[in-house]
Amino acid sequence: MSITINYEKCCWKDGKCTSCSCGGACVGCAEACPVGAITRKELVEIDNSKCVNCGACVNACKHDALSLA
C-alpha cells in the first residue's frame, strides 16, 4: 500500500493554495505527516522513502485528494 495523490482534487497548485475552503492557507496533509514525508513545492510531493503509510495525511486532507491504495 502507498499514498497516492489525485492532483485534480488537490488544492495546492503552482506553489500555492487555490481553494477558498482552506482560506488560502492550506493546512492539512503536510502538517499531519508524522515523519515529514510530504512537502509542498509547485505541487504536493510525497517522499516514499520516508512515508510509513500511516494514513494521517489521508485523514487530514479536506479535499479527499489523498488515498491509501
Secondary structure, DSSP 8 states (H G I E B T S, - for coil): --EEE-TTT-SEETTEE--GGGTT---SHHHH-TT--EEESSSEEE-TTT-----HHHHH-TT--EEE-
